[in-house]
Each structure stands twice: as structure tokens, then as C-alpha cells.
Amino acid sequence: MRRFWMAGGIGIGLCLSFLVLIVVGTYSAAAGLAGAGAAGGRALGLAKGAVPAKYQSLVQKWGTLCPAMTPALLAAQLYSESGWNPNAVSPADARGIAQFIPGTWAGHGIDGDGDGDRDIWDPNDAIPSAASYDCELAKDVAGVPGDATSNMLAAYNAGAYAVIKYGGVPPYNETQGYVKAITTLAKSFERPVGRVAPSQQAAGAIYFAQKQLGTPYLWGGNGTPDQDGRFDCSGLTKASYESVGIELPRVANDQYNAGPHPSREELLPGDLVFFSDDLTNSRAIHHVGLYVGGGYMINAPYTGAVIRFDKIDSPDYFGATRVTKDGAAALPDRGADAKSS
């Protein structure tokens, strides 16, 4: 929910003309970036706030344990497994932030913080253990042809024997999907080096959102007929990208991981822009809007307001995500009953 201190939206008629100018101008510029700017490589740094601050140093340190591992890859695994919840328990009795099954923990858990115990519930042990286990698997399949990181992830999902048997990622749909999901999701945890490639679906998402201007806000709103077509913030962004064939999660802080993160200076129309109560933690995001250029977004602000244009520059501005189809598809399903940010 957007905080009440935000200045009111500007006039809709004026802004529609403004929107056309911004979108056309920015996409003309973006055409030149698609070839020149997308080639920059990536470093081992983590995107600002993507990993909660209390775990960031652990992920940064242990994410460089072996050549097949990066901090972003380790972050993607942990986020996919538990959503950074150190108390998570799965139906299969996988436990903690790294979702170790007790039997696996018994053989591979380590005392990461050197306090004399191996606690499956303690992220100071579980995060180092996750990295250590991955690197053990990487060593087990080190002689297998192909990409070392993909083979490591395949071994995590299907076992090292299967990777050795097939000479690489085995032909299992689940395993191939897991490898693609984690390597794709890792991009949302990386600090980009160079320009982030423009989105191909952004214009359609903006077109959908602008048609909702003036619609009253509804907490938990998904725009359904029984809700009179009303939305909350993440419901609007979800529906906007759904209109162009991209399925986003329902909750704003999960939408943040649907692609790479351009800087404030590199924003383009269609980027999702986020606002957080804690600027070091993407899990504290409380609001999302759809950037349209010129420092403005379309958003569903709060109860009593309507979908409108607002400025993005405010003390709680957190960052942005350039949504990709693969990035959205890589996100874990946190449950269909999620209501809002």
C-alpha cells in the first residue's frame, strides 16, 4: 500500500499526452541500447537490497566458495527454497532457510559460524552448508563435459550419478527446468554491469495500465468483474504484464525478482518501480508501480485514491526491475492466496 504522504496524481488528460511523448521518446532511445548496451557482462556483486541485509555478507562470502558458484546463484537457490524464511518447513520436512532434509543435513551440514554446533535452523550454519553442499556436488561432477554451474545444479536436483550417466544435465523435465529457473533467477540478484536490455513487452503493459486510470483502488483487487475492475498496486502490475503474456507473482516483493535491476538513471517505460520500508531489504517492499518515463509511474496508491500518475522520487524509493518472460517464469510459486504487498 502506498504511503499517504505521496503528492496527489496529476491530471489524467494532461498525463495521457505526456505518456505518449515519454513512451515514444524513450523507446526511440531504447532501440539503440538493445544492441550496444546489453553486452556488458556481470560481476560477482549483489543487486542492492535483493538479499536481506542480515544475510547479505553470508551470501557474498559463501557464494564464492567454488568456481561453479556465485553469490547471486546461491541467493537464487535460497530465495527459491524458502523466500528467506529461516523457519520454513516443507511438506517433505525440509527445514530452514536452505530447506535441508534432516538426513541430508546429517551428512552435509557444517558449523558455518564456528560456535560448536550445526543448527539446521540457524542461517549462519544453513547458508554456508548450502554453499558447501553445492560445491561438493560440483566437485563430484567436475569431469563431466558442459557448463560446470549447470552440472552442479543438475546434480543438486537429480543427483551426481545422473549427471555423470548422461554426460551433463540429464533429460529430465524437472531437472532441466530447475537448472533454467535458478540460473535465470540468479540474474535478479546480480548487480548489473553495463546497460540492462530493454523489455519487448513493456509498451503493451503500459497500454493496459493506462486504460485503468481513474479506477478506484481496492485492497486485494485483481480487476475481476466481481471487484468492479478494481486493483491494488501489485494486482495492477500483475494484470498489466499478464495482458502481454507474462505471469507475475501476486505479491510486490516477489515481483521484484522478475528480472534484472536497472539503475534510477537507466529506467525505461514498463519497468516496475518499488518502494520499501527498509531500503536494505527487498522483502520489506510495500508498493509497486509501472514506470512511464519522466520520473512518473502509473500506480494504484491506497484506499480512497484512484489509479493515477505519481512521481517515483520519494524517500522510500527502493529500485526497479525490468521484467522478462523467463525471469517471471523462474519465480517460485508462493501460493495462490497471496493478497497484496
LOSE-794761 format. One record per residue (C-alpha): x, y, z. Coordinates in Angstrom, 1 decimal. Example, Ala and Ser with C-alpha at 12.3 -4.5 7.8 and 13.67 -1.06 7.14 Angstrom:
// LOSE-794761
[[12.3,-4.5,7.8]]
[[13.7,-1.1,7.1]]
// end
This chain:
// LOSE-794761
[[0.0,0.0,0.0]]
[[1.4,3.4,-1.0]]
[[2.1,5.8,1.9]]
[[-0.3,8.7,2.3]]
[[2.4,11.4,2.2]]
[[2.8,11.0,-1.5]]
[[1.7,14.0,-3.5]]
[[-1.6,13.5,-5.5]]
[[-1.5,12.3,-9.1]]
[[-1.5,14.8,-11.9]]
[[-4.4,15.4,-14.3]]
[[-5.3,12.3,-16.4]]
[[-6.0,14.2,-19.6]]
[[-2.7,16.0,-19.5]]
[[-0.8,12.9,-18.5]]
[[-2.1,10.8,-21.4]]
[[-0.5,13.3,-23.8]]
[[2.6,13.3,-21.6]]
[[2.7,9.5,-21.6]]
[[2.7,9.2,-25.4]]
[[5.6,11.6,-25.6]]
[[7.6,9.9,-22.9]]
[[7.0,6.4,-24.3]]
[[7.8,7.2,-27.9]]
[[10.8,9.3,-26.9]]
[[12.2,6.7,-24.5]]
[[11.6,3.8,-26.8]]
[[13.4,5.5,-29.7]]
[[16.4,5.9,-27.4]]
[[16.0,2.3,-26.2]]
[[16.3,1.0,-29.7]]
[[19.9,2.0,-29.7]]
[[20.5,0.3,-26.3]]
[[19.3,-3.1,-27.4]]
[[22.5,-3.9,-29.3]]
[[25.0,-1.6,-27.6]]
[[24.1,-1.9,-24.0]]
[[23.1,-5.5,-23.5]]
[[26.5,-6.8,-23.9]]
[[28.1,-5.7,-20.7]]
[[29.0,-8.8,-18.6]]
[[28.2,-9.4,-14.9]]
[[30.2,-9.2,-11.8]]
[[30.0,-11.1,-8.5]]
[[28.3,-8.3,-6.7]]
[[24.7,-8.5,-5.5]]
[[21.9,-6.1,-6.5]]
[[21.1,-3.5,-3.9]]
[[18.7,-5.0,-1.3]]
[[17.9,-8.1,-3.2]]
[[19.3,-10.2,-0.4]]
[[18.1,-9.1,3.1]]
[[20.9,-7.2,4.8]]
[[21.2,-9.7,7.7]]
[[22.1,-12.4,5.2]]
[[24.0,-10.4,2.6]]
[[27.5,-10.8,4.0]]
[[27.0,-14.6,4.4]]
[[25.7,-15.0,0.8]]
[[28.5,-12.8,-0.6]]
[[31.2,-14.7,1.3]]
[[30.0,-18.3,0.8]]
[[28.8,-17.6,-2.7]]
[[32.4,-17.6,-3.9]]
[[33.3,-20.9,-2.3]]
[[34.0,-22.7,-5.6]]
[[34.2,-21.6,-9.2]]
[[30.8,-23.0,-10.2]]
[[29.1,-20.9,-7.5]]
[[28.4,-17.1,-7.4]]
[[26.7,-15.1,-4.7]]
[[23.8,-14.4,-7.0]]
[[23.3,-18.1,-7.7]]
[[23.4,-19.0,-4.0]]
[[20.9,-16.2,-3.4]]
[[18.6,-17.6,-6.1]]
[[18.7,-21.0,-4.6]]
[[17.9,-19.8,-1.1]]
[[15.1,-17.5,-2.3]]
[[13.6,-20.3,-4.3]]
[[13.8,-22.7,-1.5]]
[[12.4,-20.6,1.4]]
[[11.9,-17.0,0.4]]
[[14.5,-16.1,3.1]]
[[12.3,-17.6,5.8]]
[[14.6,-19.3,8.4]]
[[11.6,-21.1,9.9]]
[[10.3,-22.6,6.7]]
[[9.2,-26.2,6.8]]
[[8.1,-28.0,3.6]]
[[5.6,-30.9,3.3]]
[[8.7,-33.2,2.8]]
[[10.1,-31.9,6.2]]
[[12.8,-29.8,4.5]]
[[13.8,-27.3,7.1]]
[[15.1,-23.8,7.5]]
[[16.3,-21.1,5.1]]
[[18.2,-23.6,3.0]]
[[15.5,-26.3,3.2]]
[[17.7,-29.2,4.2]]
[[16.0,-32.6,4.8]]
[[17.3,-33.8,8.2]]
[[19.0,-36.8,6.6]]
[[20.9,-34.7,4.1]]
[[21.8,-32.2,6.9]]
[[23.3,-35.0,8.9]]
[[25.8,-35.8,6.2]]
[[26.4,-32.3,4.8]]
[[25.5,-29.6,7.4]]
[[28.5,-27.7,8.6]]
[[29.3,-25.4,11.6]]
[[29.4,-22.2,9.5]]
[[29.8,-19.8,12.4]]
[[32.2,-21.9,14.4]]
[[30.1,-21.8,17.6]]
[[30.4,-25.6,18.1]]
[[27.1,-26.8,16.8]]
[[25.4,-27.4,13.4]]
[[22.0,-26.0,13.6]]
[[19.7,-26.6,10.6]]
[[17.5,-23.6,11.7]]
[[20.4,-21.1,12.0]]
[[21.1,-19.2,8.8]]
[[24.7,-18.8,10.0]]
[[25.1,-22.6,9.6]]
[[22.5,-23.3,6.9]]
[[23.7,-20.8,4.3]]
[[27.3,-21.9,4.5]]
[[26.1,-25.5,4.4]]
[[24.1,-24.8,1.2]]
[[27.1,-23.4,-0.5]]
[[29.3,-26.2,0.8]]
[[26.9,-28.9,-0.4]]
[[26.7,-27.3,-3.8]]
[[30.4,-27.2,-4.1]]
[[30.7,-30.9,-3.0]]
[[28.4,-31.7,-5.9]]
[[30.4,-29.5,-8.3]]
[[33.5,-31.5,-7.4]]
[[31.6,-34.8,-7.9]]
[[30.7,-33.9,-11.5]]
[[33.9,-31.9,-12.3]]
[[34.9,-34.3,-15.0]]
[[31.6,-34.1,-16.8]]
[[31.5,-32.1,-20.1]]
[[29.5,-28.9,-20.3]]
[[28.8,-25.9,-18.1]]
[[30.1,-26.5,-14.6]]
[[27.3,-24.4,-12.9]]
[[24.5,-26.2,-14.8]]
[[26.0,-29.6,-14.0]]
[[26.3,-28.6,-10.3]]
[[22.6,-27.5,-10.2]]
[[21.5,-30.7,-12.1]]
[[23.4,-32.8,-9.5]]
[[21.6,-30.9,-6.7]]
[[18.3,-31.8,-8.3]]
[[18.8,-35.2,-9.7]]
[[22.0,-36.5,-8.1]]
[[25.6,-36.6,-9.3]]
[[25.1,-40.1,-10.7]]
[[22.5,-38.9,-13.2]]
[[24.8,-36.1,-14.4]]
[[27.7,-38.5,-14.8]]
[[25.5,-41.1,-16.5]]
[[24.2,-38.6,-19.1]]
[[27.4,-36.7,-19.5]]
[[25.7,-33.4,-18.5]]
[[22.3,-32.2,-17.4]]
[[20.1,-35.3,-17.6]]
[[17.0,-35.3,-19.9]]
[[14.5,-35.0,-17.0]]
[[12.0,-32.2,-17.4]]
[[12.1,-31.4,-13.7]]
[[15.9,-31.2,-13.7]]
[[16.2,-29.1,-16.8]]
[[13.5,-26.8,-15.5]]
[[15.3,-26.4,-12.2]]
[[18.6,-25.5,-13.9]]
[[17.0,-23.0,-16.1]]
[[14.9,-21.5,-13.3]]
[[17.9,-21.0,-10.9]]
[[20.3,-19.6,-13.5]]
[[17.6,-17.2,-14.7]]
[[16.6,-16.2,-11.2]]
[[20.2,-15.5,-10.4]]
[[20.1,-12.6,-12.8]]
[[17.7,-10.8,-10.5]]
[[20.2,-11.0,-7.6]]
[[23.2,-9.8,-9.7]]
[[24.4,-6.2,-9.7]]
[[24.3,-5.4,-13.4]]
[[27.4,-4.4,-15.2]]
[[26.6,-2.2,-18.2]]
[[23.1,-1.5,-19.5]]
[[20.1,-3.8,-19.0]]
[[18.5,-4.8,-22.2]]
[[15.1,-3.1,-23.0]]
[[11.9,-5.0,-22.5]]
[[10.0,-6.2,-25.6]]
[[6.6,-6.3,-23.8]]
[[6.7,-3.1,-21.8]]
[[4.6,-1.0,-24.2]]
[[1.7,-3.4,-24.0]]
[[1.9,-3.5,-20.3]]
[[1.7,0.3,-20.2]]
[[-1.2,0.3,-22.6]]
[[-3.2,-1.9,-20.3]]
[[-2.3,0.1,-17.2]]
[[-3.3,3.5,-18.8]]
[[-6.7,2.1,-19.5]]
[[-7.2,1.7,-15.8]]
[[-6.6,5.3,-15.0]]
[[-9.3,6.8,-12.7]]
[[-10.4,3.3,-11.4]]
[[-10.8,3.3,-7.6]]
[[-8.2,1.4,-5.5]]
[[-9.2,-1.9,-3.9]]
[[-7.0,-3.7,-1.3]]
[[-6.5,-7.2,-2.7]]
[[-8.0,-6.2,-6.0]]
[[-7.3,-8.2,-9.1]]
[[-9.5,-6.4,-11.5]]
[[-12.2,-9.1,-11.7]]
[[-15.8,-8.3,-12.6]]
[[-16.9,-9.1,-9.0]]
[[-14.5,-6.4,-7.9]]
[[-15.7,-3.9,-10.4]]
[[-12.4,-4.0,-12.2]]
[[-10.5,-2.5,-9.3]]
[[-6.9,-3.2,-8.3]]
[[-4.4,-2.7,-5.6]]
[[-0.8,-1.9,-6.5]]
[[0.6,-5.4,-7.2]]
[[-2.7,-6.5,-8.7]]
[[-2.4,-3.8,-11.3]]
[[1.2,-4.6,-12.3]]
[[0.4,-8.3,-12.4]]
[[-2.6,-7.7,-14.7]]
[[-0.6,-5.3,-16.9]]
[[2.0,-7.9,-17.6]]
[[-0.5,-10.7,-17.8]]
[[-2.0,-8.8,-20.8]]
[[1.2,-9.3,-22.7]]
[[1.6,-13.0,-21.7]]
[[3.9,-12.6,-18.7]]
[[2.7,-14.2,-15.4]]
[[4.0,-12.3,-12.4]]
[[3.6,-13.3,-8.7]]
[[0.7,-11.7,-6.8]]
[[2.9,-10.0,-4.2]]
[[5.0,-6.9,-4.9]]
[[8.2,-8.1,-3.1]]
[[8.2,-11.3,-5.2]]
[[7.6,-9.2,-8.4]]
[[11.0,-7.5,-7.6]]
[[12.8,-10.7,-8.7]]
[[11.1,-11.0,-12.1]]
[[14.2,-9.7,-14.0]]
[[17.4,-7.6,-13.7]]
[[17.5,-4.3,-12.0]]
[[18.3,-1.1,-13.9]]
[[19.6,1.9,-12.1]]
[[17.5,5.0,-11.5]]
[[19.3,6.7,-14.4]]
[[18.6,3.8,-16.7]]
[[14.9,3.4,-16.2]]
[[12.7,2.8,-19.2]]
[[8.9,2.8,-19.6]]
[[7.5,-0.5,-18.5]]
[[10.0,-1.1,-15.6]]
[[8.4,-2.0,-12.3]]
[[9.4,0.5,-9.6]]
[[9.4,-0.4,-6.0]]
[[9.1,1.3,-2.6]]
[[10.2,-0.3,0.7]]
[[10.1,0.3,4.4]]
[[13.7,-1.0,4.6]]
[[16.0,0.2,1.8]]
[[18.3,-2.8,2.5]]
[[15.7,-5.5,2.1]]
[[13.5,-6.3,-0.9]]
[[11.3,-8.4,1.4]]
[[10.1,-5.2,3.0]]
[[8.7,-3.7,-0.2]]
[[5.3,-2.3,0.3]]
[[4.4,-0.7,-3.0]]
[[5.0,-1.2,-6.8]]
[[4.1,0.9,-9.8]]
[[4.7,0.8,-13.6]]
[[7.2,3.4,-14.8]]
[[6.1,5.5,-17.7]]
[[9.1,7.9,-18.0]]
[[10.0,11.4,-16.9]]
[[10.1,10.4,-13.3]]
[[6.4,9.2,-13.2]]
[[4.6,5.9,-12.8]]
[[1.1,4.6,-13.1]]
[[0.1,3.1,-9.8]]
[[-2.8,2.1,-7.6]]
[[-1.8,4.1,-4.5]]
[[-4.1,3.4,-1.5]]
[[-7.7,3.1,-0.3]]
[[-9.7,6.2,-1.2]]
[[-7.5,7.0,-4.2]]
[[-7.7,6.1,-7.9]]
[[-5.2,4.6,-10.3]]
[[-3.2,7.6,-11.4]]
[[0.2,9.0,-12.2]]
[[2.6,9.8,-9.4]]
[[6.2,10.8,-9.1]]
[[8.6,7.9,-8.2]]
[[11.2,10.0,-6.4]]
[[10.5,9.7,-2.7]]
[[12.4,8.7,0.4]]
[[11.1,5.1,0.2]]
[[12.1,4.5,-3.5]]
[[13.8,1.1,-3.4]]
[[14.7,0.3,-7.0]]
[[13.4,-1.1,-10.3]]
[[13.0,-4.4,-12.2]]
[[13.0,-4.8,-15.9]]
[[10.6,-7.7,-16.3]]
[[11.5,-10.6,-18.6]]
[[9.3,-13.6,-19.5]]
[[12.0,-16.0,-18.4]]
[[12.6,-14.1,-15.2]]
[[8.9,-14.2,-14.3]]
[[8.6,-17.9,-15.1]]
[[11.6,-18.7,-12.9]]
[[10.0,-17.3,-9.7]]
[[8.7,-19.8,-7.2]]
[[5.0,-20.2,-6.5]]
[[4.3,-18.6,-3.1]]
[[0.7,-19.6,-3.1]]
[[-2.4,-18.5,-5.0]]
[[-4.0,-16.9,-2.0]]
[[-1.4,-14.1,-1.6]]
[[-3.3,-10.9,-1.4]]
[[-1.1,-7.8,-1.7]]
[[2.3,-6.3,-0.9]]
// end
